Amino acid sequence: MTFAWKAAGLTYNRYLAVASRVVRRSLKEEKRLAAERRGVSEIRFAKWSNGKQGELKNLEQANAAAAVESAAQGGQ
């Protein structure tokens, strides 16, 4: 027997993401807002050099800045 999510061509992680979003959207307003806040994640990174951690940076903002810089240089 094949699982429905597998037959639909989804990975298990994608299936979980879709199912959790459906459950969150079905909640009443107060509970839904709290659940949506828990679902948001913020990824940060830091460059290490000589065994010392550098400044923590937000990954989304760093990617946006790198894309702008790349576009300014002609995509090279």
All heavy atoms as TSV, in Angstrom:
chain	resi	resn	atom	element	x	y	z
A	1	MET	N	N	0.847	-1.177	0.000
A	1	MET	CA	C	0.000	0.000	0.000
A	1	MET	C	C	0.898	1.246	0.000
A	1	MET	O	O	1.838	1.352	0.769
A	1	MET	CB	C	-0.896	-0.005	1.237
A	1	MET	CG	C	-1.693	1.267	1.352
A	1	MET	SD	S	-3.052	1.274	2.520
A	1	MET	CE	C	-2.307	1.042	4.077
A	2	THR	N	N	0.591	2.197	-0.867
A	2	THR	CA	C	1.354	3.427	-0.977
A	2	THR	C	C	0.629	4.540	-0.232
A	2	THR	O	O	-0.588	4.654	-0.296
A	2	THR	CB	C	1.499	3.833	-2.457
A	2	THR	OG1	O	2.067	2.751	-3.167
A	2	THR	CG2	C	2.363	5.046	-2.608
A	3	PHE	N	N	1.404	5.343	0.460
A	3	PHE	CA	C	0.821	6.486	1.151
A	3	PHE	C	C	0.329	7.506	0.126
A	3	PHE	O	O	0.924	7.660	-0.944
A	3	PHE	CB	C	1.852	7.148	2.068
A	3	PHE	CG	C	2.254	6.276	3.222
A	3	PHE	CD1	C	3.493	5.661	3.236
A	3	PHE	CD2	C	1.400	6.069	4.289
A	3	PHE	CE1	C	3.876	4.859	4.295
A	3	PHE	CE2	C	1.770	5.267	5.355
A	3	PHE	CZ	C	3.009	4.656	5.360
A	4	ALA	N	N	-0.744	8.229	0.448
A	4	ALA	CA	C	-1.331	9.199	-0.481
A	4	ALA	C	C	-0.340	10.302	-0.830
A	4	ALA	O	O	-0.259	10.735	-1.978
A	4	ALA	CB	C	-2.605	9.783	0.113
A	5	TRP	N	N	0.446	10.766	0.161
A	5	TRP	CA	C	1.399	11.846	-0.113
A	5	TRP	C	C	2.496	11.395	-1.057
A	5	TRP	O	O	2.980	12.153	-1.888
A	5	TRP	CB	C	1.986	12.421	1.182
A	5	TRP	CG	C	2.661	11.427	2.091
A	5	TRP	CD1	C	2.082	10.760	3.131
A	5	TRP	CD2	C	4.021	10.991	2.032
A	5	TRP	NE1	N	3.001	9.917	3.721
A	5	TRP	CE2	C	4.209	10.047	3.069
A	5	TRP	CE3	C	5.101	11.283	1.219
A	5	TRP	CZ2	C	5.417	9.416	3.308
A	5	TRP	CZ3	C	6.311	10.654	1.452
A	5	TRP	CH2	C	6.459	9.732	2.484
A	6	LYS	N	N	2.869	10.122	-0.939
A	6	LYS	CA	C	3.913	9.571	-1.814
A	6	LYS	C	C	3.370	9.399	-3.230
A	6	LYS	O	O	4.050	9.694	-4.215
A	6	LYS	CB	C	4.392	8.224	-1.250
A	6	LYS	CG	C	5.753	7.818	-1.729
A	6	LYS	CD	C	6.174	6.514	-1.082
A	6	LYS	CE	C	7.280	6.763	-0.099
A	6	LYS	NZ	N	7.865	5.543	0.426
A	7	ALA	N	N	2.121	8.940	-3.336
A	7	ALA	CA	C	1.488	8.759	-4.640
A	7	ALA	C	C	1.289	10.104	-5.338
A	7	ALA	O	O	1.304	10.176	-6.569
A	7	ALA	CB	C	0.149	8.052	-4.481
A	8	ALA	N	N	1.134	11.177	-4.556
A	8	ALA	CA	C	0.953	12.518	-5.127
A	8	ALA	C	C	2.285	13.141	-5.530
A	8	ALA	O	O	2.310	14.243	-6.074
A	8	ALA	CB	C	0.251	13.413	-4.114
A	9	GLY	N	N	3.391	12.459	-5.250
A	9	GLY	CA	C	4.702	12.958	-5.640
A	9	GLY	C	C	5.307	13.930	-4.649
A	9	GLY	O	O	6.209	14.692	-4.983
A	10	LEU	N	N	4.829	13.925	-3.401
A	10	LEU	CA	C	5.362	14.810	-2.363
A	10	LEU	C	C	6.402	14.085	-1.524
A	10	LEU	O	O	6.305	12.876	-1.323
A	10	LEU	CB	C	4.242	15.290	-1.434
A	10	LEU	CG	C	3.139	16.144	-2.052
A	10	LEU	CD1	C	2.036	16.371	-1.027
A	10	LEU	CD2	C	3.690	17.456	-2.540
A	11	THR	N	N	7.356	14.843	-1.009
A	11	THR	CA	C	8.257	14.276	-0.014
A	11	THR	C	C	7.530	14.328	1.325
A	11	THR	O	O	6.549	15.069	1.490
A	11	THR	CB	C	9.564	15.082	0.094
A	11	THR	OG1	O	9.247	16.388	0.567
A	11	THR	CG2	C	10.287	15.153	-1.241
A	12	TYR	N	N	8.010	13.574	2.284
A	12	TYR	CA	C	7.365	13.567	3.588
A	12	TYR	C	C	7.440	14.943	4.248
A	12	TYR	O	O	6.466	15.406	4.840
A	12	TYR	CB	C	7.998	12.510	4.498
A	12	TYR	CG	C	7.267	12.351	5.804
A	12	TYR	CD1	C	5.977	11.835	5.836
A	12	TYR	CD2	C	7.855	12.732	7.003
A	12	TYR	CE1	C	5.286	11.697	7.032
A	12	TYR	CE2	C	7.175	12.597	8.205
A	12	TYR	CZ	C	5.900	12.076	8.207
A	12	TYR	OH	O	5.214	11.954	9.384
A	13	ASN	N	N	8.583	15.622	4.120
A	13	ASN	CA	C	8.711	16.960	4.707
A	13	ASN	C	C	7.740	17.944	4.079
A	13	ASN	O	O	7.153	18.774	4.766
A	13	ASN	CB	C	10.145	17.476	4.575
A	13	ASN	CG	C	11.075	16.814	5.548
A	13	ASN	OD1	O	10.647	16.280	6.567
A	13	ASN	ND2	N	12.349	16.831	5.240
A	14	ARG	N	N	7.567	17.884	2.759
A	14	ARG	CA	C	6.627	18.772	2.076
A	14	ARG	C	C	5.206	18.465	2.526
A	14	ARG	O	O	4.400	19.359	2.733
A	14	ARG	CB	C	6.776	18.623	0.560
A	14	ARG	CG	C	5.926	19.562	-0.212
A	14	ARG	CD	C	6.436	20.994	-0.062
A	14	ARG	NE	N	5.524	21.881	-0.741
A	14	ARG	CZ	C	5.189	23.060	-0.279
A	14	ARG	NH1	N	5.719	23.525	0.827
A	14	ARG	NH2	N	4.340	23.805	-0.929
A	15	TYR	N	N	4.884	17.177	2.647
A	15	TYR	CA	C	3.566	16.758	3.126
A	15	TYR	C	C	3.292	17.330	4.517
A	15	TYR	O	O	2.211	17.866	4.776
A	15	TYR	CB	C	3.483	15.229	3.147
A	15	TYR	CG	C	2.381	14.676	3.996
A	15	TYR	CD1	C	1.059	14.769	3.603
A	15	TYR	CD2	C	2.665	14.072	5.221
A	15	TYR	CE1	C	0.038	14.266	4.389
A	15	TYR	CE2	C	1.658	13.561	6.014
A	15	TYR	CZ	C	0.348	13.662	5.602
A	15	TYR	OH	O	-0.654	13.173	6.388
A	16	LEU	N	N	4.277	17.252	5.407
A	16	LEU	CA	C	4.109	17.800	6.749
A	16	LEU	C	C	3.890	19.319	6.723
A	16	LEU	O	O	3.078	19.851	7.467
A	16	LEU	CB	C	5.315	17.471	7.621
A	16	LEU	CG	C	5.447	16.038	8.085
A	16	LEU	CD1	C	6.722	15.864	8.902
A	16	LEU	CD2	C	4.243	15.611	8.884
A	17	ALA	N	N	4.626	20.004	5.852
A	17	ALA	CA	C	4.479	21.461	5.744
A	17	ALA	C	C	3.072	21.828	5.276
A	17	ALA	O	O	2.439	22.742	5.831
A	17	ALA	CB	C	5.521	22.023	4.791
A	18	VAL	N	N	2.568	21.127	4.287
A	18	VAL	CA	C	1.220	21.397	3.767
A	18	VAL	C	C	0.169	21.077	4.829
A	18	VAL	O	O	-0.744	21.871	5.068
A	18	VAL	CB	C	0.964	20.580	2.479
A	18	VAL	CG1	C	-0.488	20.664	2.063
A	18	VAL	CG2	C	1.866	21.070	1.365
A	19	ALA	N	N	0.310	19.935	5.477
A	19	ALA	CA	C	-0.663	19.532	6.496
A	19	ALA	C	C	-0.678	20.499	7.674
A	19	ALA	O	O	-1.757	20.884	8.159
A	19	ALA	CB	C	-0.355	18.117	6.990
A	20	SER	N	N	0.497	20.949	8.116
A	20	SER	CA	C	0.533	21.875	9.254
A	20	SER	C	C	-0.055	23.228	8.882
A	20	SER	O	O	-0.727	23.863	9.686
A	20	SER	CB	C	1.958	22.032	9.779
A	20	SER	OG	O	2.796	22.586	8.798
A	21	ARG	N	N	0.166	23.676	7.634
A	21	ARG	CA	C	-0.409	24.949	7.191
A	21	ARG	C	C	-1.941	24.855	7.158
A	21	ARG	O	O	-2.636	25.770	7.587
A	21	ARG	CB	C	0.128	25.299	5.804
A	21	ARG	CG	C	-0.265	26.682	5.346
A	21	ARG	CD	C	0.385	27.063	4.049
A	21	ARG	NE	N	0.568	25.868	3.224
A	21	ARG	CZ	C	1.468	25.727	2.289
A	21	ARG	NH1	N	2.296	26.692	2.024
A	21	ARG	NH2	N	1.562	24.616	1.589
A	22	VAL	N	N	-2.482	23.710	6.707
A	22	VAL	CA	C	-3.925	23.510	6.670
A	22	VAL	C	C	-4.505	23.539	8.085
A	22	VAL	O	O	-5.529	24.183	8.336
A	22	VAL	CB	C	-4.277	22.180	5.964
A	22	VAL	CG1	C	-5.738	21.815	6.168
A	22	VAL	CG2	C	-3.947	22.271	4.489
A	23	VAL	N	N	-3.839	22.871	9.007
A	23	VAL	CA	C	-4.319	22.849	10.396
A	23	VAL	C	C	-4.278	24.253	10.995
A	23	VAL	O	O	-5.237	24.698	11.626
A	23	VAL	CB	C	-3.497	21.864	11.256
A	23	VAL	CG1	C	-3.821	22.019	12.730
A	23	VAL	CG2	C	-3.767	20.441	10.805
A	24	ARG	N	N	-3.165	24.984	10.781
A	24	ARG	CA	C	-3.064	26.346	11.316
A	24	ARG	C	C	-4.162	27.243	10.775
A	24	ARG	O	O	-4.741	28.033	11.505
A	24	ARG	CB	C	-1.703	26.951	10.973
A	24	ARG	CG	C	-0.624	26.555	11.915
A	24	ARG	CD	C	0.629	27.379	11.663
A	24	ARG	NE	N	1.763	26.474	11.656
A	24	ARG	CZ	C	2.477	26.144	10.612
A	24	ARG	NH1	N	2.238	26.664	9.435
A	24	ARG	NH2	N	3.464	25.299	10.707
A	25	ARG	N	N	-4.460	27.130	9.486
A	25	ARG	CA	C	-5.487	27.981	8.875
A	25	ARG	C	C	-6.888	27.641	9.346
A	25	ARG	O	O	-7.791	28.469	9.230
A	25	ARG	CB	C	-5.418	27.876	7.356
A	25	ARG	CG	C	-4.210	28.576	6.784
A	25	ARG	CD	C	-4.178	28.478	5.295
A	25	ARG	NE	N	-3.017	29.169	4.752
A	25	ARG	CZ	C	-2.675	29.158	3.482
A	25	ARG	NH1	N	-3.396	28.485	2.613
A	25	ARG	NH2	N	-1.612	29.812	3.085
A	26	SER	N	N	-7.094	26.446	9.861
A	26	SER	CA	C	-8.424	26.045	10.313
A	26	SER	C	C	-8.714	26.477	11.750
A	26	SER	O	O	-9.853	26.375	12.195
A	26	SER	CB	C	-8.587	24.524	10.185
A	26	SER	OG	O	-7.776	23.865	11.135
A	27	LEU	N	N	-7.722	26.976	12.462
A	27	LEU	CA	C	-7.911	27.380	13.845
A	27	LEU	C	C	-8.641	28.717	13.949
A	27	LEU	O	O	-8.644	29.510	13.010
A	27	LEU	CB	C	-6.555	27.502	14.547
A	27	LEU	CG	C	-5.727	26.228	14.662
A	27	LEU	CD1	C	-4.342	26.561	15.192
A	27	LEU	CD2	C	-6.416	25.233	15.566
A	28	LYS	N	N	-9.221	28.969	15.120
A	28	LYS	CA	C	-9.833	30.274	15.374
A	28	LYS	C	C	-8.735	31.328	15.413
A	28	LYS	O	O	-7.566	31.025	15.645
A	28	LYS	CB	C	-10.594	30.253	16.689
A	28	LYS	CG	C	-11.836	29.396	16.623
A	28	LYS	CD	C	-12.627	29.475	17.898
A	28	LYS	CE	C	-13.868	28.615	17.781
A	28	LYS	NZ	N	-14.650	28.630	19.005
A	29	GLU	N	N	-9.117	32.587	15.196
A	29	GLU	CA	C	-8.168	33.685	14.992
A	29	GLU	C	C	-7.063	33.756	16.048
A	29	GLU	O	O	-5.890	33.804	15.712
A	29	GLU	CB	C	-8.932	35.015	14.959
A	29	GLU	CG	C	-8.089	36.209	14.603
A	29	GLU	CD	C	-7.639	36.215	13.153
A	29	GLU	OE1	O	-8.220	35.483	12.333
A	29	GLU	OE2	O	-6.690	36.937	12.840
A	30	GLU	N	N	-7.413	33.746	17.324
A	30	GLU	CA	C	-6.418	33.897	18.399
A	30	GLU	C	C	-5.405	32.754	18.380
A	30	GLU	O	O	-4.201	32.969	18.430
A	30	GLU	CB	C	-7.128	33.956	19.746
A	30	GLU	CG	C	-6.197	34.120	20.910
A	30	GLU	CD	C	-6.968	34.142	22.221
A	30	GLU	OE1	O	-7.964	34.867	22.317
A	30	GLU	OE2	O	-6.554	33.410	23.131
A	31	LYS	N	N	-5.895	31.545	18.298
A	31	LYS	CA	C	-5.015	30.367	18.283
A	31	LYS	C	C	-4.224	30.298	16.975
A	31	LYS	O	O	-3.070	29.883	16.952
A	31	LYS	CB	C	-5.820	29.082	18.459
A	31	LYS	CG	C	-6.602	29.023	19.750
A	31	LYS	CD	C	-5.695	28.792	20.911
A	31	LYS	CE	C	-6.520	28.635	22.183
A	31	LYS	NZ	N	-5.698	28.427	23.345
A	32	ARG	N	N	-4.843	30.724	15.869
A	32	ARG	CA	C	-4.178	30.684	14.572
A	32	ARG	C	C	-2.963	31.610	14.550
A	32	ARG	O	O	-1.892	31.241	14.086
A	32	ARG	CB	C	-5.151	31.091	13.465
A	32	ARG	CG	C	-4.560	31.022	12.073
A	32	ARG	CD	C	-5.541	31.476	11.014
A	32	ARG	NE	N	-5.976	32.847	11.186
A	32	ARG	CZ	C	-5.253	33.927	10.854
A	32	ARG	NH1	N	-4.065	33.776	10.331
A	32	ARG	NH2	N	-5.730	35.139	11.037
A	33	LEU	N	N	-3.113	32.817	15.097
A	33	LEU	CA	C	-2.000	33.763	15.120
A	33	LEU	C	C	-0.829	33.238	15.945
A	33	LEU	O	O	0.329	33.366	15.548
A	33	LEU	CB	C	-2.467	35.116	15.653
A	33	LEU	CG	C	-3.415	35.887	14.731
A	33	LEU	CD1	C	-3.933	37.138	15.428
A	33	LEU	CD2	C	-2.747	36.225	13.426
A	34	ALA	N	N	-1.137	32.635	17.091
A	34	ALA	CA	C	-0.084	32.073	17.938
A	34	ALA	C	C	0.631	30.928	17.212
A	34	ALA	O	O	1.855	30.813	17.251
A	34	ALA	CB	C	-0.668	31.593	19.256
A	35	ALA	N	N	-0.124	30.087	16.520
A	35	ALA	CA	C	0.462	28.955	15.801
A	35	ALA	C	C	1.306	29.434	14.623
A	35	ALA	O	O	2.367	28.877	14.341
A	35	ALA	CB	C	-0.633	28.018	15.313
A	36	GLU	N	N	0.860	30.473	13.930
A	36	GLU	CA	C	1.627	30.994	12.795
A	36	GLU	C	C	2.946	31.597	13.261
A	36	GLU	O	O	3.961	31.462	12.596
A	36	GLU	CB	C	0.812	32.032	12.027
A	36	GLU	CG	C	-0.254	31.408	11.152
A	36	GLU	CD	C	-1.082	32.418	10.410
A	36	GLU	OE1	O	-0.895	33.649	10.602
A	36	GLU	OE2	O	-1.939	31.985	9.626
A	37	ARG	N	N	2.945	32.257	14.412
A	37	ARG	CA	C	4.185	32.825	14.945
A	37	ARG	C	C	5.195	31.723	15.267
A	37	ARG	O	O	6.390	31.894	15.080
A	37	ARG	CB	C	3.904	33.659	16.187
A	37	ARG	CG	C	3.429	35.041	15.847
A	37	ARG	CD	C	3.374	35.921	17.082
A	37	ARG	NE	N	2.136	36.671	17.002
A	37	ARG	CZ	C	1.090	36.532	17.797
A	37	ARG	NH1	N	1.138	35.691	18.803
A	37	ARG	NH2	N	0.011	37.231	17.619
A	38	ARG	N	N	4.711	30.593	15.771
A	38	ARG	CA	C	5.606	29.475	16.075
A	38	ARG	C	C	6.192	28.872	14.807
A	38	ARG	O	O	7.282	28.314	14.822
A	38	ARG	CB	C	4.857	28.385	16.844
A	38	ARG	CG	C	4.637	28.697	18.292
A	38	ARG	CD	C	4.187	27.456	19.042
A	38	ARG	NE	N	3.031	26.801	18.457
A	38	ARG	CZ	C	1.768	27.035	18.789
A	38	ARG	NH1	N	1.477	27.937	19.691
A	38	ARG	NH2	N	0.795	26.383	18.194
A	39	GLY	N	N	5.451	28.980	13.688
A	39	GLY	CA	C	5.897	28.391	12.441
A	39	GLY	C	C	6.953	29.209	11.710
A	39	GLY	O	O	7.600	28.714	10.800
A	40	VAL	N	N	7.137	30.461	12.111
A	40	VAL	CA	C	8.117	31.323	11.447
A	40	VAL	C	C	9.482	31.102	12.081
A	40	VAL	O	O	9.618	31.055	13.294
A	40	VAL	CB	C	7.708	32.811	11.588
A	40	VAL	CG1	C	8.775	33.726	11.035
A	40	VAL	CG2	C	6.389	33.056	10.895
A	41	SER	N	N	10.482	30.934	11.246
A	41	SER	CA	C	11.830	30.768	11.787
A	41	SER	C	C	12.747	31.809	11.175
A	41	SER	O	O	12.554	32.253	10.052
A	41	SER	CB	C	12.362	29.367	11.509
A	41	SER	OG	O	12.466	29.160	10.135
A	42	GLU	N	N	13.724	32.189	11.928
A	42	GLU	CA	C	14.702	33.162	11.467
A	42	GLU	C	C	16.066	32.497	11.540
A	42	GLU	O	O	16.505	32.067	12.599
A	42	GLU	CB	C	14.671	34.396	12.358
A	42	GLU	CG	C	15.574	35.499	11.894
A	42	GLU	CD	C	15.430	36.741	12.750
A	42	GLU	OE1	O	14.302	37.200	12.965
A	42	GLU	OE2	O	16.463	37.228	13.209
A	43	ILE	N	N	16.722	32.414	10.402
A	43	ILE	CA	C	18.016	31.749	10.347
A	43	ILE	C	C	19.107	32.805	10.322
A	43	ILE	O	O	19.053	33.751	9.547
A	43	ILE	CB	C	18.110	30.851	9.105
A	43	ILE	CG1	C	17.010	29.796	9.151
A	43	ILE	CG2	C	19.476	30.204	9.016
A	43	ILE	CD1	C	16.926	28.951	7.918
A	44	ARG	N	N	20.069	32.637	11.200
A	44	ARG	CA	C	21.214	33.533	11.237
A	44	ARG	C	C	22.489	32.730	11.076
A	44	ARG	O	O	22.524	31.542	11.362
A	44	ARG	CB	C	21.245	34.292	12.562
A	44	ARG	CG	C	20.115	35.296	12.664
A	44	ARG	CD	C	20.253	36.127	13.883
A	44	ARG	NE	N	19.315	35.584	14.859
A	44	ARG	CZ	C	19.365	35.830	16.147
A	44	ARG	NH1	N	20.288	36.593	16.644
A	44	ARG	NH2	N	18.484	35.314	16.961
A	45	PHE	N	N	23.527	33.410	10.606
A	45	PHE	CA	C	24.811	32.744	10.440
A	45	PHE	C	C	25.924	33.695	10.844
A	45	PHE	O	O	25.718	34.902	10.955
A	45	PHE	CB	C	25.001	32.280	8.991
A	45	PHE	CG	C	25.262	33.410	8.034
A	45	PHE	CD1	C	26.555	33.727	7.661
A	45	PHE	CD2	C	24.224	34.165	7.523
A	45	PHE	CE1	C	26.804	34.767	6.791
A	45	PHE	CE2	C	24.466	35.208	6.648
A	45	PHE	CZ	C	25.761	35.514	6.279
A	46	ALA	N	N	27.086	33.136	11.070
A	46	ALA	CA	C	28.271	33.931	11.394
A	46	ALA	C	C	29.481	33.275	10.744
A	46	ALA	O	O	29.574	32.052	10.688
A	46	ALA	CB	C	28.468	34.020	12.900
A	47	LYS	N	N	30.373	34.105	10.242
A	47	LYS	CA	C	31.628	33.583	9.700
A	47	LYS	C	C	32.619	33.445	10.846
A	47	LYS	O	O	32.696	34.289	11.719
A	47	LYS	CB	C	32.189	34.531	8.643
A	47	LYS	CG	C	31.379	34.543	7.380
A	47	LYS	CD	C	32.071	35.348	6.307
A	47	LYS	CE	C	31.252	35.317	5.043
A	47	LYS	NZ	N	31.886	36.069	3.954
A	48	TRP	N	N	33.369	32.360	10.826
A	48	TRP	CA	C	34.376	32.107	11.841
A	48	TRP	C	C	35.755	32.286	11.220
A	48	TRP	O	O	36.000	31.840	10.101
A	48	TRP	CB	C	34.243	30.689	12.380
A	48	TRP	CG	C	33.043	30.506	13.259
A	48	TRP	CD1	C	31.749	30.443	12.875
A	48	TRP	CD2	C	33.048	30.370	14.668
A	48	TRP	NE1	N	30.933	30.267	13.953
A	48	TRP	CE2	C	31.709	30.227	15.077
A	48	TRP	CE3	C	34.046	30.354	15.638
A	48	TRP	CZ2	C	31.354	30.065	16.410
A	48	TRP	CZ3	C	33.676	30.189	16.959
A	48	TRP	CH2	C	32.355	30.047	17.340
A	49	SER	N	N	36.649	32.933	11.948
A	49	SER	CA	C	38.024	33.021	11.480
A	49	SER	C	C	38.947	33.030	12.690
A	49	SER	O	O	38.671	33.687	13.697
A	49	SER	CB	C	38.214	34.259	10.603
A	49	SER	OG	O	38.758	35.335	11.263
A	50	ASN	N	N	40.003	32.245	12.599
A	50	ASN	CA	C	40.968	32.093	13.691
A	50	ASN	C	C	40.299	31.677	15.003
A	50	ASN	O	O	40.665	32.140	16.080
A	50	ASN	CB	C	41.757	33.388	13.899
A	50	ASN	CG	C	42.593	33.747	12.696
A	50	ASN	OD1	O	43.090	32.869	12.001
A	50	ASN	ND2	N	42.749	35.032	12.438
A	51	GLY	N	N	39.291	30.823	14.898
A	51	GLY	CA	C	38.623	30.313	16.084
A	51	GLY	C	C	37.691	31.296	16.770
A	51	GLY	O	O	37.190	31.034	17.853
A	52	LYS	N	N	37.410	32.436	16.138
A	52	LYS	CA	C	36.520	33.448	16.720
A	52	LYS	C	C	35.289	33.609	15.835
A	52	LYS	O	O	35.380	33.670	14.614
A	52	LYS	CB	C	37.234	34.804	16.802
A	52	LYS	CG	C	38.531	34.777	17.554
A	52	LYS	CD	C	38.321	35.122	18.984
A	52	LYS	CE	C	39.700	35.190	19.638
A	52	LYS	NZ	N	39.667	35.164	21.026
A	53	GLN	N	N	34.148	33.704	16.500
A	53	GLN	CA	C	32.896	33.888	15.780
A	53	GLN	C	C	32.748	35.347	15.369
A	53	GLN	O	O	32.962	36.258	16.162
A	53	GLN	CB	C	31.708	33.494	16.654
A	53	GLN	CG	C	30.368	33.685	15.976
A	53	GLN	CD	C	29.212	33.289	16.869
A	53	GLN	OE1	O	29.401	32.632	17.887
A	53	GLN	NE2	N	28.019	33.682	16.500
A	54	GLY	N	N	32.379	35.556	14.118
A	54	GLY	CA	C	32.139	36.905	13.627
A	54	GLY	C	C	30.735	37.371	13.979
A	54	GLY	O	O	30.016	36.738	14.752
A	55	GLU	N	N	30.336	38.467	13.379
A	55	GLU	CA	C	29.021	39.059	13.636
A	55	GLU	C	C	27.910	38.154	13.104
A	55	GLU	O	O	28.003	37.610	12.006
A	55	GLU	CB	C	28.954	40.415	12.933
A	55	GLU	CG	C	27.628	41.111	13.063
A	55	GLU	CD	C	27.568	42.377	12.218
A	55	GLU	OE1	O	28.588	42.778	11.647
A	55	GLU	OE2	O	26.474	42.940	12.128
A	56	LEU	N	N	26.835	37.983	13.894
A	56	LEU	CA	C	25.674	37.222	13.453
A	56	LEU	C	C	24.899	38.051	12.439
A	56	LEU	O	O	24.648	39.235	12.654
A	56	LEU	CB	C	24.756	36.897	14.632
A	56	LEU	CG	C	25.183	35.753	15.528
A	56	LEU	CD1	C	24.266	35.649	16.732
A	56	LEU	CD2	C	25.181	34.448	14.774
A	57	LYS	N	N	24.530	37.416	11.331
A	57	LYS	CA	C	23.777	38.101	10.285
A	57	LYS	C	C	22.537	37.286	9.954
A	57	LYS	O	O	22.554	36.068	9.982
A	57	LYS	CB	C	24.625	38.260	9.028
A	57	LYS	CG	C	25.833	39.137	9.223
A	57	LYS	CD	C	26.615	39.264	7.935
A	57	LYS	CE	C	27.852	40.109	8.141
A	57	LYS	NZ	N	28.646	40.225	6.921
A	58	ASN	N	N	21.465	37.990	9.604
A	58	ASN	CA	C	20.227	37.356	9.179
A	58	ASN	C	C	20.433	36.813	7.772
A	58	ASN	O	O	20.859	37.540	6.879
A	58	ASN	CB	C	19.093	38.381	9.206
A	58	ASN	CG	C	17.769	37.772	8.817
A	58	ASN	OD1	O	17.606	37.293	7.710
A	58	ASN	ND2	N	16.822	37.818	9.733
A	59	LEU	N	N	20.152	35.543	7.552
A	59	LEU	CA	C	20.402	34.894	6.270
A	59	LEU	C	C	19.578	35.521	5.149
A	59	LEU	O	O	20.087	35.751	4.054
A	59	LEU	CB	C	20.111	33.395	6.370
A	59	LEU	CG	C	20.431	32.577	5.133
A	59	LEU	CD1	C	21.916	32.639	4.815
A	59	LEU	CD2	C	20.007	31.140	5.324
A	60	GLU	N	N	18.315	35.819	5.398
A	60	GLU	CA	C	17.452	36.393	4.365
A	60	GLU	C	C	17.975	37.750	3.910
A	60	GLU	O	O	18.057	38.029	2.710
A	60	GLU	CB	C	16.023	36.525	4.891
A	60	GLU	CG	C	15.038	37.033	3.868
A	60	GLU	CD	C	13.625	37.109	4.404
A	60	GLU	OE1	O	13.379	36.671	5.540
A	60	GLU	OE2	O	12.771	37.640	3.687
A	61	GLN	N	N	18.375	38.597	4.868
A	61	GLN	CA	C	18.895	39.916	4.528
A	61	GLN	C	C	20.238	39.806	3.806
A	61	GLN	O	O	20.502	40.549	2.861
A	61	GLN	CB	C	19.040	40.768	5.778
A	61	GLN	CG	C	17.717	41.132	6.407
A	61	GLN	CD	C	17.875	41.757	7.784
A	61	GLN	OE1	O	18.964	41.772	8.352
A	61	GLN	NE2	N	16.774	42.256	8.325
A	62	ALA	N	N	21.088	38.888	4.226
A	62	ALA	CA	C	22.385	38.708	3.584
A	62	ALA	C	C	22.219	38.220	2.147
A	62	ALA	O	O	22.935	38.666	1.247
A	62	ALA	CB	C	23.239	37.722	4.381
A	63	ASN	N	N	21.264	37.322	1.904
A	63	ASN	CA	C	21.002	36.843	0.549
A	63	ASN	C	C	20.487	37.965	-0.341
A	63	ASN	O	O	20.873	38.071	-1.503
A	63	ASN	CB	C	20.002	35.681	0.556
A	63	ASN	CG	C	20.648	34.375	0.919
A	63	ASN	OD1	O	21.847	34.216	0.830
A	63	ASN	ND2	N	19.826	33.424	1.341
A	64	ALA	N	N	19.601	38.803	0.202
A	64	ALA	CA	C	19.081	39.936	-0.575
A	64	ALA	C	C	20.194	40.898	-0.930
A	64	ALA	O	O	20.278	41.379	-2.067
A	64	ALA	CB	C	17.968	40.638	0.207
A	65	ALA	N	N	21.070	41.200	0.023
A	65	ALA	CA	C	22.192	42.118	-0.227
A	65	ALA	C	C	23.145	41.522	-1.265
A	65	ALA	O	O	23.635	42.237	-2.150
A	65	ALA	CB	C	22.931	42.406	1.070
A	66	ALA	N	N	23.392	40.227	-1.195
A	66	ALA	CA	C	24.280	39.571	-2.162
A	66	ALA	C	C	23.656	39.591	-3.556
A	66	ALA	O	O	24.367	39.767	-4.550
A	66	ALA	CB	C	24.564	38.142	-1.724
A	67	ALA	N	N	22.344	39.430	-3.651
A	67	ALA	CA	C	21.672	39.467	-4.948
A	67	ALA	C	C	21.765	40.854	-5.568
A	67	ALA	O	O	22.006	40.989	-6.768
A	67	ALA	CB	C	20.203	39.051	-4.801
A	68	VAL	N	N	21.591	41.890	-4.752
A	68	VAL	CA	C	21.700	43.270	-5.248
A	68	VAL	C	C	23.128	43.541	-5.719
A	68	VAL	O	O	23.344	44.113	-6.786
A	68	VAL	CB	C	21.282	44.276	-4.148
A	68	VAL	CG1	C	21.657	45.696	-4.531
A	68	VAL	CG2	C	19.795	44.169	-3.879
A	69	GLU	N	N	24.105	43.104	-4.945
A	69	GLU	CA	C	25.513	43.300	-5.298
A	69	GLU	C	C	25.855	42.563	-6.594
A	69	GLU	O	O	26.545	43.098	-7.464
A	69	GLU	CB	C	26.401	42.810	-4.165
A	69	GLU	CG	C	27.880	43.067	-4.404
A	69	GLU	CD	C	28.717	42.576	-3.243
A	69	GLU	OE1	O	28.290	42.731	-2.080
A	69	GLU	OE2	O	29.823	42.069	-3.503
A	70	SER	N	N	25.340	41.348	-6.725
A	70	SER	CA	C	25.589	40.554	-7.929
A	70	SER	C	C	24.965	41.213	-9.157
A	70	SER	O	O	25.567	41.254	-10.224
A	70	SER	CB	C	25.040	39.147	-7.749
A	70	SER	OG	O	25.188	38.399	-8.927
A	71	ALA	N	N	23.758	41.741	-8.998
A	71	ALA	CA	C	23.082	42.413	-10.110
A	71	ALA	C	C	23.828	43.680	-10.514
A	71	ALA	O	O	23.920	44.011	-11.695
A	71	ALA	CB	C	21.644	42.741	-9.724
A	72	ALA	N	N	24.379	44.393	-9.524
A	72	ALA	CA	C	25.127	45.613	-9.808
A	72	ALA	C	C	26.413	45.320	-10.579
A	72	ALA	O	O	26.893	46.137	-11.347
A	72	ALA	CB	C	25.449	46.354	-8.512
A	73	GLN	N	N	26.971	44.109	-10.366
A	73	GLN	CA	C	28.210	43.722	-11.040
A	73	GLN	C	C	27.942	43.002	-12.352
A	73	GLN	O	O	28.848	42.464	-12.961
A	73	GLN	CB	C	29.054	42.825	-10.130
A	73	GLN	CG	C	29.566	43.514	-8.902
A	73	GLN	CD	C	30.339	42.567	-7.993
A	73	GLN	OE1	O	30.465	41.385	-8.278
A	73	GLN	NE2	N	30.830	43.109	-6.891
A	74	GLY	N	N	26.704	42.971	-12.758
A	74	GLY	CA	C	26.362	42.319	-14.022
A	74	GLY	C	C	26.168	40.815	-13.909
A	74	GLY	O	O	26.284	40.089	-14.876
A	75	GLY	N	N	25.892	40.316	-12.703
A	75	GLY	CA	C	25.623	38.895	-12.506
A	75	GLY	C	C	26.853	38.006	-12.502
A	75	GLY	O	O	26.769	36.815	-12.699
A	76	GLN	N	N	28.024	38.579	-12.290
A	76	GLN	CA	C	29.249	37.777	-12.297
A	76	GLN	C	C	29.599	37.307	-10.929
A	76	GLN	O	O	29.534	37.850	-9.956
A	76	GLN	CB	C	30.398	38.580	-12.873
A	76	GLN	CG	C	30.172	38.903	-14.324
A	76	GLN	CD	C	31.311	39.752	-14.890
A	76	GLN	OE1	O	32.303	39.990	-14.227
A	76	GLN	NE2	N	31.135	40.198	-16.095
